[in-house]
């Protein structure tokens, strides 16, 4: 098989892209090499079956070069020229995108100026500036585009009107300042997150000066959400005071209007990760906050990728909703978004999350019936299903099944090497201590009250001091057991 990066690139194409590339190769303006055209046409004909048979070296040589004796150099040259053509095609494809209109206008302006078509330049510049300012977007992209636009205007002024008053240089500096400040603050947020995640040290030169500028002149940048939101997010991530979270929160309502979809999603991720950190620290009020964030994103369609909702977003939203006892809302969500799950994961995701709902509403027989149908090919589903089974067996007093599950789960974890040690230990502790709680409950009727109460207090202390998955649920079960203790104990 002929292995070449050209074929690897083409494997990422869809049918429409492959057709456009074929048309591109057939245009004499872009390609005058007949053998390159023949190669692209052949690859288009066999698309997407770039297999060993269709891409055999000698077969390609015969179809394109047409000589009896195979010559590696000749076919390699055709592939090299074709790769150059593909790179140009990808650039043209990028410029075809709707969000590249401003870049196309800028390139056209540059051509008008270089050709000294100044009257046309002036009209086109006014049109471009009007179109840019009409846009609702006010993220860093906007200020970058405005900066580049007035840079062309300033170049035009230098060529034609030097000595007269002109505001373009000042406007250029203003847009550069906002763009630079926004980008530096955005990078600072990302560097802080990555430094914690990857244990890396980043150097953000001039950041302290920019933060000082923001602190000392808040009114100067009050009208620019792109600066304000990243400044507040950075403070939120860096400082311990949760007030920075609430200070930044109002800007979320403006994001979908002022920012690109991708940047809006990134900003929501910062807020969600912050809420998750606070929840992990025991600040459970942030469950309500993360639930609000999910609801806002659902309303704006921000969680959909190509029309589909990730099964993990689906699961996380259900989990948070159930923790907040929003059972009616969760049931409606499970059914409503079932059809938006990716086809390959819809059955597993739907059954697992419906089982979680049935557990929360104590329809325990339904839980067992659904979990039997969940496929455990994914580690996350496997772990989640086993934890849900554990809780269901406990609530149903199915202690024999619970003990069997605990033993098999310990073996499962010992065989699975993908799970981090810290998570492995937190799961082991959950199963181990749930088993102890179940044993205590079965011994209540015949064990000495003093001994039973002592063992329960010991179990509670053990749970409190250890890192345990699903710890709040386990503590809830301990509280239920404590109600069975005589008051004098």
N, C-alpha and C positions, 0 to 999 in steps of 0.2 A: 504493500500500500504506500502511496506517495504521502508522506507526512510533511506538511508545510503549514505555516501559520495562516496562510490564506484560507485553507480549508477549515482551520479551527475558528477563524473569524466568521466564516459563512455558516457554521453550525449554530451561531447565535442569532441568525436572521430568521424572520418569519417569511411566509410566502410573498407578501407584498414587498418587503424589502429586497428580496432576491430578484423579483421582477423589475423593480426600479434600478437595481444595480446592473441588470442585463441591458436595460434601456440606456443607462449611463455609458456602458462599455460600447454600445452600438452608435453613440453619438460621435461624429468625426471631430466635433469641437473639443471633446474631452479625451478621445482615444483614436489615434490614427494607426494603431498596430493591429493588423488583421489577425495575427495568431492569438493575441490577447483576447480579442473579441470572440474567437472560436472557443477558447478555453472557458470564458465566462458563460457562453451559451451552453456549452456541454455541462458545466457544473450546475447551471440553472435547470437543465433538462432532468438531471438526476436528483436534484434537491428534493428532500433533505437526506437522501440515502447515500451519504459519503462513506460507503463501506469498503472493505478490502477489495472486493471484486470490481466495483465501479471506479475506484481510484488507484488501480494498479499502475505502477510506473510505466510499464511498457505499453499498456492499453492507452494511457493518456498521450504517450509519445506518438503512437500510431494515429490517433484521432486528430491531434493538433499539428504535429510536424509532418506526418505522412511518409516517413522514410523507413526503409527496411531495417537498418541497423540502429539499435537504441543508442542514444547519445545523451548522457545525463546533463551535460553542460547546456545543451540547447533547450531542453525542457525546463531546466532551472532558471534560465534567463527569462523565459516566458512567464514563469511564476513570479519572478522578481518584479517585472513590469506590471503584472496584474496586481501585485500587492501595493505598489505605488498608486495605482488607479483606485484601489479599494480605500486607501487612506484619504484620497481626495474626495471620494464619494461620501465617506463618513463625515467629513467636514461640511460638505454640501448638505447632508442630511441634518446635521446639527443646525445649520443656518435656516433650514426649512421650518424649524419648530416655531410655534406661535410666539413663544416668549423671547424669540430672537429678533423680533421686528425692529427693536431699537438699535441693535447691533448692525442690522442691514442698513438702516437709515444713516448711521454713523459712517459706515463704509462708503455709502453713496456721497455723503457730504465731503468726505476726504477726496474722492475722485473729482468732484466739482471744483474744489479749491485748487487741487494740483493742476487741473486743466485751465485754471483762471477763468472759469465761468461764473464770475462773481455775482451778477444779477440773479442767476439761478440758485447760487449758493445761499443768498440772503433769504429768498423765498422758502427754500427747502429747510433752512435753519429755523425760521419762524414756525414752519409747519411741524418740524421735529420737536421743538421745545413745547409747542402747544399740546401735541400728542402725549408727550412725556408727563407734563404736569396734569393732564386730564386723568391719568391713571390713579387708581386709589392706593396702589402700593406705595409705602413709605419705609421700606426696609433699607438695608445698606445697599442693595442692588440699585435702588432708585438714585441714591446720592452718588454712587459710582457712575451711573449712566449720565447723570446731570453734569458731573465733573468732566467726563470725557466729551460731552457735547459742547460745553462752554470752552473746553480746551481747543476744539476745532475753531470755535468762534474767535478765540484769542489769537490763534495762528493766522486766521483770516485778517484780523485787525492789524496784526504785525506786518502782514504783507501789503496792506492797502491803505491804512489810515494812521500810521504811526505819528504821534504828535497831537492827536485829538483825544478827547476824553472818552474812556470806554470802561464799563463796569465788569466786563467778562473776567478779568484777572481776579477781581475781588470775589465774584460769584464762584469762580473756580476754587479759590482757597476755602471758602465757606463749605462747599460740598465735599471737598477733600477732608476737611476737619471732621464733619459728621460721619463720613464714610470710614475714616481711619479710627475714630473713637468707637464707633459701633463694632467694627471688626476686631479691634483690640479687646474690647470687653467680651465679645462673643468667644474669642479664643481663650480668654482668661477663664471663662466658665468651663469650657471643654477641658482645658489643661488641669483645672482643679479636679474635675470628675475623673479624668484618666490617671492623675497622680495617685488618687486613692485606690483606683481599681487595679492599676498595673504597677504600683509602687515605683513610679518614675518621677524624676525631678525635672521640671520645666523652668526655663528662664524667660520671664515676660518682661523684657526691658521696657522701661518708660511706664509700666503699668501703675506704679505708685504715684507718678506725676499726674496721670490721667484720673485716678481715683481722687486725688487731692483737688484737681480741677473741678470734678463733679461735686465734691463735698463743699467747696468754697463758692461755687457759682451754680447752684441748683436751678435758678430761674433762667439761666442762659440756655439750658437744654430742655426746659420743661415741655416745649412743643414738639419734641422729637421722640416718639415712642420707641423707636429702634434703639436709641441710646438709653432711655429710661428703663426699658424692660431688662436689658442685659446688665445694666448697673445693679438693679435690684436683685436679679437672679444671682449675680456674683456675690453680693452681700449675703443673700439667703444661703448660698452654698458654703460660704466661708465663715460666717458668724454663727454663734450658738443661739442667738435671739430669734425665736420663731416669728417675731413681728415683721421681719423682712419678707417672710412668705406672704403674709397678709398685705404688706405694702405692694408686693409685685402682682398679686392676684387680680386686681382690677384691670390690668393690661391685657389679660387673656381675652376679654370680651372684644377687644379691638383687633386681635391677631389675624383672624381670617380675612378681614377687610384690608389690612395694611401690609401683611406679609405673604410670602409664597406659601403654598401648601406644605412643602417639605420643611421649610424653616418653622412654620407653625407647629408641625408635628414634633420637631426637635425641642422646641420650647416646652411643649406639654410634657415631654419626657423628663425634662429637668424637674418640673413640678411633681410628677408622679414619683420619680426616684427619691425626691426629698421627702414626700409623704411616707413612702415605704421605709425610709431610714427612721423617721420619727415613730412609726408603728413598731419597728423592731426595737426601739428604745423604750417601749411600753406606753407611748403617748397615743392611746387608742382613739382619741378624738379625731385623729388624722385619717381614720377609716372613712369618716363622713366626707372629709376633704377629697380623698382619692376617688370616692364614689361620685362626687360632683364633677370631678375632672373627666371621669369616664362618660358621664351623661352628656357633658358639654361636647366631647369629641364625637359621640354618637350622633348628636343633633347636627353637627357640622359635617358629618361623613368623613372625619379625619382618620378613623380606624380602619377604613376600607382600603384594600390594595387591589386595584383592577376589579373593583366591585365585590371583592370577598373580604370577610372578616376572619382574621387569624383565629385558629382554634384556641390559641393561648390567651388572646384578648378575651375571647368568649368565656374561657374558664376563669380568668382572673376577675372579670366583671361579676360572674355568678358567685364566686367565692366571697368577694367583698360585700355584695348585696345580701348574701345569706348571713354573714357575720353581723350585719346591721339589722337583721330580721326584716328585710324588705322582701318578704316571700312572694307577695302578689306581683310586685314589679318584676322580680326574678323569673317567675313562671312565665309572665308575658314576654320578657326578653328572650328566654330560652326558645320559645315557640316562634317568635317574630324573626329572630336572626338565624334560625336553623337553616333557612334557605340561602343565607348569605355565606355559609361556611364553604370552604373548598370541597369539591366533590369527593376527593380522596380521603377526607377526614370527617365528613359530616356524621357518619354513623357512630363512630367512637366518641366524638365530642358531644354529640346530642345525648347519647345514652349515659355517659359519665356525669354530665352536668345535671341531667334530669334526676339521676340517682342522688346527687348531692342535694338537690331540692327536696326529694322525697325524704332524705334523712333529716333535713332541717325541719320538715313538717311531720316527722315521726311516722311516716308511712313506710315502715321498715321492710315489710315483705316486698314492696315494690323495689326497694334498694337492691336486695339480693337478686331479684329477677333480672334487673337491668345489668348489674355488674357481671353476671355470668356471660353476657353478650359482648362485653368490652374486650377488644383485642389488646394484648399487652406488648405489642411490638415496640412501643415507645416507652422509654424509661419513666417519663413523667406520668404517663397514664398508669403504668404499672405501680409506681409508688403511691399515687393518689388513690387508686382503686383499693390497694391493700390497706391503706389507712382508713378508708371509708368502710371497708369490710370489718376491720378491727372495732371501730366505733359501733357499727351495727350489731355485731356479735355481743359486744358488752351490754348494749341496751336491751337486747333480746334475751339476756341471760344464757346465751349459747356458749358456755364456758369451754366445753370440749372442743368446739370449732375454733374458739379463740386461742386456746393453747396450741392447737395444731397449726393455726396460721402463724403464731409467734415463732414456733420452731422452724417452719418452712421459710419464713421471712428472714430469719437470721442466716440461713443457708444461702438464700437468694442474695443478700447483701455481701456475703463473703465471696461469692462468685463474680459479682459485678464490680468491674474495675473502673467504671466511668464516673462513679460517684465520689465526690471529694470527701476526705476523711471526716471533716467537721459535720457535714450533712449525714454521713453514714452513722456517726455516733448519735446525732440527735434523733434519727429514726429508731436506732436500736434502743435508746432510752425510752422512747414513747411506747414501744411494744413491751419492753421489759416491765416498765412501771404500770402500764395498763393491766398487765397480767397480775401484778401484785395487788392492784386495786380489786380486780375480779376475785382473787383468792380471799381477800379480806371480806368481801361481800358474802361469799359462800360460807365463811367461818363465823359470821356474826351470830347465828342461831345457837351454836354450841360452844363457842370459845368464851373464856372468862372475860368479863367486860373490861377489867383493868388491863389485861394483856392486849385485848383487841384495841382499846383506845390508845395504848402506848404504841402499838404497831402502826396505827393510822397516823398518829402525830409524826412518827419516824418517816413514813411514806411522804407526808406533806412536806416535811423539811427537805427530803431528798429531791422532790420535784422542784421546789423553789430554788435550790442551789445549782441545778444542772441545766444545761442547754438542751431543750427538748422540742422537737417538732410538735405542733398542735398543743403546746403547753396550756393555753387558756381552757381548752376542752377538758384536758386531764384535771386541771385544778377545779373545774366545775364538778367533775365526778367525785373528787375528794370532798368538796363542800356538801354534796348530797350524802356521802357516807357519814360526815360529821353530824348530820341531823339525826342519825340513828344512835348516836352516843347518849347515854344517860347524862343529864345535866350535871350531876355531881362529879363527872369525870372531866 
